[in-house]
Amino acid sequence: MPAVATAYEHLHEAFDELRQAAESGLASDSELLSVLTLSEGLSRQLEHLTVATTAILQRRGTFAERGYRDTTGALTDLLGCDRHEAHRRVLAAEQACEQIGLDGTMLPARLPATAKAFAAGQAGLRHVEVIAGLLNTPAAGRLTDAQRGGLEEQLAALAGEYRPTQLRNLGAQLIEALDDDGPEPDDTPPAPVNALHLRRHRDGSGGKITGRFEDAAMFDAIATVIDANSTPLGRDDQRPTAQRQAEALADACGYVLAHGEADTLPDTGGRRPQLNVIIRLEDLEQRARSAMLDFGGTLTPESLRMLACDAAVVPIVMNGGGQPLDVGRSTRVIPDGLRRAVTARDRGCAHPGCDRPPAWCEIHHILEWEHDGHTVLCNLVMLCKAHHRLIHHSGWTVQMRDGRPEFIPPKWIDPQQRPRRNP
């Protein structure tokens, strides 16, 4: 039996024995308390093992050979964790593990003291992330190499005594004390801040738009459009100013979608931007009670009936199984109607765990055209650029089941190759 399999078997047996002892009802309070601290120590050692193994695979180029551009994406699929959790492991592998230089020689860890504390179980994965983040701040960058080295040793030694949040606060105070002079004075005026944030409500009822424009010309361009379209319609118009301005902005955007020239709006996902309204067949038969938009927002019956009168809105009728009806034709080029049908079904990148919206996606032939695949709905799936590339350059495959795409991972990710779907 291979060494790794043998070690795993021993570990599994020891874990089962410990669990049975803890759950038997015979253990004292003191023993159960020790189980908690022991489990935390084992958890940290397993975290270190995961990170160290990740570093080895990175050095070998294993993930790149399997079609992944970055280790974070590979760990997300392999371990089934969120991307930020995978990134945390990759960061620790880069900072607290040995690296390979350009000439092929082994280099010590960038954070040697933290690496020792991590290997000994005195620091957890979050501690490593905190220390690496502190030493990567602009203030830490102004310290001398000796100061940075001493600071890293001090933070690594304190990791066993403080929680990650406490360690971050303490480290920030230490850096501030060492950085007496602070940043060099900068007489150049700061660049203007122009920012716009769109936040959709989780219940699909709409969203919130907040913005800040320090560029006077940009602000005036927006303000002029809103001001011109938000004047009261007459004495009977009792809408508050905020409501009139909000509706004026929506009207202006709707006009651009309907009448904008080819050079006004860039293609999104291979087609001109347009507002799609997705309606279930049973709702259409019952006088259009409800519908859904591309980004998940729901419409009231009143709003739906008003939009249905607008030729610039594309209605996509869905049957009871969530499948678009009467759209598609056989050609290698994806016609606009068929593209809308795929968008209505997949609602963005269909790869498990991906949340990129339709505008960021492309249409992929499950059975390639050159292999006799047809451009029909049951042979098409929506994928973002990253996962589109992954499908073409890795062991992932796609198949349709019950009219919906599901993805089969390669055996090195899941030996049983259980199909996965984007929920």
Contacts in CASP RR format, 6 or more apart in sequence:
PFRMAT RR
TARGET T0000
AUTHOR 0000-0000-0000
METHOD contacts of the structure
MODEL  1
MPAVATAYEHLHEAFDELRQAAESGLASDSELLSVLTLSEGLSRQLEHLT
VATTAILQRRGTFAERGYRDTTGALTDLLGCDRHEAHRRVLAAEQACEQI
GLDGTMLPARLPATAKAFAAGQAGLRHVEVIAGLLNTPAAGRLTDAQRGG
LEEQLAALAGEYRPTQLRNLGAQLIEALDDDGPEPDDTPPAPVNALHLRR
HRDGSGGKITGRFEDAAMFDAIATVIDANSTPLGRDDQRPTAQRQAEALA
DACGYVLAHGEADTLPDTGGRRPQLNVIIRLEDLEQRARSAMLDFGGTLT
PESLRMLACDAAVVPIVMNGGGQPLDVGRSTRVIPDGLRRAVTARDRGCA
HPGCDRPPAWCEIHHILEWEHDGHTVLCNLVMLCKAHHRLIHHSGWTVQM
RDGRPEFIPPKWIDPQQRPRRNP
1 9 0 8 1.000
18 35 0 8 1.000
18 38 0 8 1.000
21 27 0 8 1.000
21 31 0 8 1.000
21 35 0 8 1.000
22 31 0 8 1.000
22 32 0 8 1.000
22 35 0 8 1.000
27 35 0 8 1.000
41 121 0 8 1.000
44 118 0 8 1.000
44 121 0 8 1.000
44 123 0 8 1.000
44 124 0 8 1.000
44 125 0 8 1.000
45 121 0 8 1.000
47 118 0 8 1.000
47 124 0 8 1.000
47 125 0 8 1.000
48 118 0 8 1.000
48 119 0 8 1.000
48 121 0 8 1.000
48 124 0 8 1.000
50 89 0 8 1.000
51 89 0 8 1.000
51 92 0 8 1.000
51 93 0 8 1.000
51 96 0 8 1.000
51 97 0 8 1.000
51 118 0 8 1.000
51 125 0 8 1.000
51 128 0 8 1.000
52 93 0 8 1.000
52 97 0 8 1.000
52 119 0 8 1.000
54 71 0 8 1.000
54 75 0 8 1.000
54 89 0 8 1.000
54 90 0 8 1.000
54 93 0 8 1.000
55 93 0 8 1.000
55 94 0 8 1.000
55 97 0 8 1.000
55 98 0 8 1.000
55 99 0 8 1.000
57 63 0 8 1.000
57 71 0 8 1.000
58 71 0 8 1.000
58 90 0 8 1.000
58 93 0 8 1.000
58 94 0 8 1.000
59 99 0 8 1.000
59 100 0 8 1.000
63 70 0 8 1.000
63 71 0 8 1.000
63 74 0 8 1.000
66 74 0 8 1.000
66 394 0 8 1.000
66 395 0 8 1.000
66 410 0 8 1.000
66 412 0 8 1.000
67 390 0 8 1.000
67 393 0 8 1.000
67 394 0 8 1.000
68 74 0 8 1.000
68 390 0 8 1.000
68 394 0 8 1.000
69 386 0 8 1.000
69 389 0 8 1.000
70 90 0 8 1.000
71 86 0 8 1.000
71 90 0 8 1.000
71 93 0 8 1.000
72 83 0 8 1.000
72 86 0 8 1.000
72 87 0 8 1.000
72 90 0 8 1.000
73 83 0 8 1.000
73 86 0 8 1.000
75 81 0 8 1.000
75 86 0 8 1.000
75 89 0 8 1.000
75 90 0 8 1.000
76 82 0 8 1.000
76 83 0 8 1.000
76 86 0 8 1.000
76 353 0 8 1.000
77 352 0 8 1.000
77 409 0 8 1.000
77 413 0 8 1.000
78 412 0 8 1.000
78 413 0 8 1.000
79 85 0 8 1.000
79 86 0 8 1.000
88 125 0 8 1.000
88 126 0 8 1.000
88 129 0 8 1.000
89 125 0 8 1.000
91 128 0 8 1.000
91 129 0 8 1.000
91 132 0 8 1.000
92 118 0 8 1.000
92 125 0 8 1.000
92 128 0 8 1.000
92 129 0 8 1.000
92 132 0 8 1.000
94 110 0 8 1.000
95 109 0 8 1.000
95 110 0 8 1.000
95 111 0 8 1.000
95 114 0 8 1.000
95 115 0 8 1.000
95 128 0 8 1.000
95 131 0 8 1.000
95 132 0 8 1.000
96 109 0 8 1.000
96 110 0 8 1.000
96 111 0 8 1.000
96 114 0 8 1.000
96 115 0 8 1.000
96 118 0 8 1.000
96 128 0 8 1.000
96 132 0 8 1.000
97 109 0 8 1.000
97 115 0 8 1.000
98 106 0 8 1.000
98 107 0 8 1.000
98 108 0 8 1.000
98 109 0 8 1.000
99 106 0 8 1.000
99 107 0 8 1.000
99 109 0 8 1.000
99 110 0 8 1.000
100 106 0 8 1.000
100 107 0 8 1.000
101 107 0 8 1.000
109 115 0 8 1.000
111 128 0 8 1.000
111 131 0 8 1.000
111 132 0 8 1.000
111 135 0 8 1.000
111 152 0 8 1.000
111 156 0 8 1.000
112 152 0 8 1.000
113 149 0 8 1.000
113 152 0 8 1.000
113 153 0 8 1.000
113 155 0 8 1.000
113 156 0 8 1.000
113 157 0 8 1.000
114 123 0 8 1.000
114 127 0 8 1.000
114 128 0 8 1.000
114 131 0 8 1.000
114 132 0 8 1.000
114 152 0 8 1.000
114 155 0 8 1.000
114 156 0 8 1.000
114 159 0 8 1.000
116 156 0 8 1.000
117 123 0 8 1.000
117 127 0 8 1.000
117 156 0 8 1.000
117 157 0 8 1.000
117 159 0 8 1.000
117 160 0 8 1.000
118 124 0 8 1.000
118 125 0 8 1.000
118 127 0 8 1.000
118 128 0 8 1.000
122 156 0 8 1.000
122 159 0 8 1.000
122 160 0 8 1.000
123 131 0 8 1.000
123 156 0 8 1.000
123 159 0 8 1.000
123 160 0 8 1.000
124 159 0 8 1.000
124 164 0 8 1.000
126 164 0 8 1.000
127 159 0 8 1.000
127 160 0 8 1.000
127 164 0 8 1.000
127 167 0 8 1.000
129 164 0 8 1.000
130 164 0 8 1.000
130 167 0 8 1.000
130 168 0 8 1.000
131 152 0 8 1.000
131 155 0 8 1.000
131 156 0 8 1.000
131 159 0 8 1.000
131 167 0 8 1.000
134 140 0 8 1.000
134 151 0 8 1.000
134 155 0 8 1.000
134 168 0 8 1.000
134 171 0 8 1.000
134 172 0 8 1.000
134 175 0 8 1.000
135 141 0 8 1.000
135 148 0 8 1.000
135 151 0 8 1.000
135 152 0 8 1.000
137 175 0 8 1.000
138 183 0 8 1.000
139 175 0 8 1.000
139 176 0 8 1.000
139 179 0 8 1.000
139 182 0 8 1.000
139 183 0 8 1.000
140 148 0 8 1.000
140 151 0 8 1.000
140 175 0 8 1.000
140 179 0 8 1.000
141 148 0 8 1.000
142 179 0 8 1.000
142 181 0 8 1.000
142 182 0 8 1.000
142 183 0 8 1.000
143 151 0 8 1.000
143 175 0 8 1.000
143 178 0 8 1.000
143 179 0 8 1.000
147 178 0 8 1.000
151 171 0 8 1.000
151 174 0 8 1.000
151 175 0 8 1.000
151 178 0 8 1.000
154 174 0 8 1.000
155 167 0 8 1.000
155 171 0 8 1.000
155 174 0 8 1.000
158 167 0 8 1.000
158 170 0 8 1.000
159 167 0 8 1.000
162 170 0 8 1.000
192 213 0 8 1.000
192 214 0 8 1.000
192 215 0 8 1.000
193 212 0 8 1.000
193 214 0 8 1.000
194 212 0 8 1.000
194 213 0 8 1.000
194 214 0 8 1.000
194 215 0 8 1.000
194 218 0 8 1.000
195 211 0 8 1.000
195 212 0 8 1.000
196 209 0 8 1.000
196 210 0 8 1.000
196 211 0 8 1.000
197 209 0 8 1.000
197 210 0 8 1.000
197 211 0 8 1.000
198 207 0 8 1.000
198 208 0 8 1.000
198 209 0 8 1.000
199 207 0 8 1.000
199 208 0 8 1.000
199 209 0 8 1.000
199 210 0 8 1.000
200 206 0 8 1.000
200 207 0 8 1.000
200 295 0 8 1.000
200 296 0 8 1.000
200 297 0 8 1.000
201 207 0 8 1.000
201 208 0 8 1.000
204 296 0 8 1.000
204 297 0 8 1.000
204 298 0 8 1.000
205 297 0 8 1.000
205 298 0 8 1.000
206 297 0 8 1.000
213 219 0 8 1.000
213 222 0 8 1.000
225 248 0 8 1.000
225 249 0 8 1.000
225 252 0 8 1.000
226 245 0 8 1.000
226 248 0 8 1.000
226 249 0 8 1.000
226 252 0 8 1.000
227 248 0 8 1.000
228 248 0 8 1.000
229 248 0 8 1.000
229 251 0 8 1.000
229 252 0 8 1.000
230 241 0 8 1.000
230 244 0 8 1.000
230 245 0 8 1.000
230 247 0 8 1.000
230 248 0 8 1.000
231 244 0 8 1.000
232 239 0 8 1.000
232 244 0 8 1.000
237 244 0 8 1.000
239 247 0 8 1.000
254 275 0 8 1.000
254 312 0 8 1.000
256 264 0 8 1.000
256 265 0 8 1.000
257 265 0 8 1.000
257 273 0 8 1.000
257 274 0 8 1.000
257 275 0 8 1.000
257 312 0 8 1.000
258 310 0 8 1.000
258 312 0 8 1.000
262 272 0 8 1.000
265 272 0 8 1.000
265 273 0 8 1.000
267 273 0 8 1.000
268 358 0 8 1.000
268 359 0 8 1.000
269 339 0 8 1.000
269 358 0 8 1.000
269 359 0 8 1.000
269 360 0 8 1.000
269 361 0 8 1.000
269 362 0 8 1.000
270 339 0 8 1.000
270 362 0 8 1.000
271 336 0 8 1.000
271 339 0 8 1.000
271 340 0 8 1.000
273 359 0 8 1.000
274 312 0 8 1.000
274 313 0 8 1.000
274 314 0 8 1.000
275 293 0 8 1.000
275 294 0 8 1.000
275 307 0 8 1.000
275 312 0 8 1.000
275 313 0 8 1.000
275 314 0 8 1.000
276 293 0 8 1.000
276 294 0 8 1.000
276 313 0 8 1.000
276 314 0 8 1.000
276 316 0 8 1.000
276 340 0 8 1.000
276 343 0 8 1.000
276 344 0 8 1.000
277 291 0 8 1.000
277 292 0 8 1.000
277 293 0 8 1.000
277 299 0 8 1.000
277 304 0 8 1.000
277 307 0 8 1.000
277 308 0 8 1.000
277 313 0 8 1.000
277 314 0 8 1.000
277 315 0 8 1.000
277 316 0 8 1.000
278 291 0 8 1.000
278 292 0 8 1.000
278 293 0 8 1.000
278 294 0 8 1.000
278 316 0 8 1.000
278 318 0 8 1.000
278 344 0 8 1.000
279 288 0 8 1.000
279 290 0 8 1.000
279 291 0 8 1.000
279 304 0 8 1.000
279 315 0 8 1.000
279 316 0 8 1.000
279 317 0 8 1.000
279 318 0 8 1.000
280 290 0 8 1.000
280 291 0 8 1.000
280 317 0 8 1.000
280 318 0 8 1.000
280 319 0 8 1.000
280 320 0 8 1.000
280 322 0 8 1.000
281 317 0 8 1.000
281 318 0 8 1.000
281 319 0 8 1.000
281 320 0 8 1.000
281 325 0 8 1.000
282 320 0 8 1.000
283 289 0 8 1.000
283 290 0 8 1.000
283 291 0 8 1.000
284 317 0 8 1.000
287 301 0 8 1.000
288 301 0 8 1.000
288 304 0 8 1.000
288 305 0 8 1.000
288 308 0 8 1.000
289 301 0 8 1.000
289 304 0 8 1.000
290 298 0 8 1.000
290 299 0 8 1.000
290 300 0 8 1.000
290 301 0 8 1.000
290 304 0 8 1.000
291 298 0 8 1.000
291 299 0 8 1.000
291 304 0 8 1.000
292 298 0 8 1.000
292 299 0 8 1.000
293 299 0 8 1.000
294 343 0 8 1.000
294 347 0 8 1.000
294 357 0 8 1.000
294 358 0 8 1.000
295 357 0 8 1.000
296 347 0 8 1.000
299 307 0 8 1.000
307 313 0 8 1.000
308 315 0 8 1.000
314 340 0 8 1.000
316 324 0 8 1.000
316 327 0 8 1.000
316 340 0 8 1.000
316 341 0 8 1.000
316 344 0 8 1.000
317 324 0 8 1.000
317 325 0 8 1.000
317 326 0 8 1.000
318 324 0 8 1.000
318 325 0 8 1.000
318 344 0 8 1.000
319 325 0 8 1.000
322 345 0 8 1.000
323 345 0 8 1.000
323 377 0 8 1.000
323 403 0 8 1.000
324 340 0 8 1.000
324 341 0 8 1.000
324 344 0 8 1.000
324 345 0 8 1.000
324 377 0 8 1.000
327 337 0 8 1.000
327 338 0 8 1.000
327 340 0 8 1.000
327 341 0 8 1.000
327 377 0 8 1.000
328 335 0 8 1.000
328 337 0 8 1.000
328 338 0 8 1.000
328 341 0 8 1.000
328 375 0 8 1.000
328 376 0 8 1.000
328 377 0 8 1.000
329 335 0 8 1.000
329 338 0 8 1.000
329 375 0 8 1.000
330 374 0 8 1.000
330 375 0 8 1.000
330 376 0 8 1.000
331 375 0 8 1.000
332 369 0 8 1.000
332 375 0 8 1.000
333 375 0 8 1.000
334 342 0 8 1.000
334 363 0 8 1.000
334 375 0 8 1.000
334 380 0 8 1.000
335 375 0 8 1.000
338 375 0 8 1.000
338 376 0 8 1.000
338 377 0 8 1.000
338 380 0 8 1.000
339 363 0 8 1.000
341 377 0 8 1.000
342 363 0 8 1.000
342 377 0 8 1.000
342 380 0 8 1.000
342 381 0 8 1.000
342 382 0 8 1.000
343 358 0 8 1.000
343 382 0 8 1.000
345 377 0 8 1.000
345 403 0 8 1.000
345 404 0 8 1.000
346 358 0 8 1.000
346 361 0 8 1.000
346 381 0 8 1.000
346 382 0 8 1.000
346 405 0 8 1.000
346 422 0 8 1.000
347 358 0 8 1.000
348 354 0 8 1.000
348 356 0 8 1.000
348 357 0 8 1.000
348 358 0 8 1.000
348 360 0 8 1.000
348 361 0 8 1.000
348 382 0 8 1.000
348 384 0 8 1.000
349 355 0 8 1.000
349 356 0 8 1.000
349 360 0 8 1.000
349 361 0 8 1.000
349 382 0 8 1.000
349 383 0 8 1.000
349 384 0 8 1.000
349 387 0 8 1.000
349 422 0 8 1.000
350 381 0 8 1.000
350 382 0 8 1.000
350 383 0 8 1.000
350 405 0 8 1.000
350 407 0 8 1.000
350 421 0 8 1.000
350 422 0 8 1.000
351 383 0 8 1.000
351 384 0 8 1.000
351 387 0 8 1.000
351 390 0 8 1.000
351 391 0 8 1.000
351 407 0 8 1.000
351 422 0 8 1.000
352 407 0 8 1.000
352 420 0 8 1.000
352 421 0 8 1.000
352 422 0 8 1.000
353 422 0 8 1.000
354 384 0 8 1.000
354 387 0 8 1.000
354 422 0 8 1.000
356 384 0 8 1.000
358 382 0 8 1.000
360 384 0 8 1.000
360 385 0 8 1.000
361 382 0 8 1.000
361 383 0 8 1.000
361 384 0 8 1.000
361 385 0 8 1.000
361 388 0 8 1.000
362 382 0 8 1.000
362 383 0 8 1.000
362 384 0 8 1.000
362 385 0 8 1.000
362 388 0 8 1.000
363 380 0 8 1.000
363 381 0 8 1.000
363 382 0 8 1.000
363 383 0 8 1.000
364 380 0 8 1.000
364 381 0 8 1.000
364 382 0 8 1.000
364 383 0 8 1.000
364 388 0 8 1.000
364 391 0 8 1.000
364 398 0 8 1.000
365 373 0 8 1.000
365 375 0 8 1.000
365 379 0 8 1.000
365 380 0 8 1.000
366 379 0 8 1.000
366 380 0 8 1.000
366 381 0 8 1.000
366 398 0 8 1.000
366 399 0 8 1.000
366 400 0 8 1.000
366 405 0 8 1.000
367 373 0 8 1.000
367 374 0 8 1.000
367 379 0 8 1.000
369 375 0 8 1.000
373 379 0 8 1.000
378 400 0 8 1.000
378 403 0 8 1.000
379 400 0 8 1.000
381 398 0 8 1.000
381 405 0 8 1.000
383 391 0 8 1.000
390 396 0 8 1.000
391 397 0 8 1.000
391 398 0 8 1.000
394 410 0 8 1.000
395 409 0 8 1.000
395 410 0 8 1.000
396 407 0 8 1.000
396 408 0 8 1.000
396 409 0 8 1.000
396 410 0 8 1.000
397 407 0 8 1.000
397 408 0 8 1.000
398 405 0 8 1.000
398 406 0 8 1.000
398 407 0 8 1.000
398 408 0 8 1.000
399 405 0 8 1.000
399 406 0 8 1.000
399 408 0 8 1.000
399 419 0 8 1.000
400 406 0 8 1.000
401 419 0 8 1.000
404 421 0 8 1.000
405 421 0 8 1.000
406 419 0 8 1.000
406 420 0 8 1.000
406 421 0 8 1.000
407 419 0 8 1.000
407 420 0 8 1.000
407 421 0 8 1.000
408 417 0 8 1.000
408 418 0 8 1.000
408 419 0 8 1.000
408 420 0 8 1.000
409 417 0 8 1.000
409 418 0 8 1.000
409 420 0 8 1.000
410 417 0 8 1.000
411 417 0 8 1.000
END
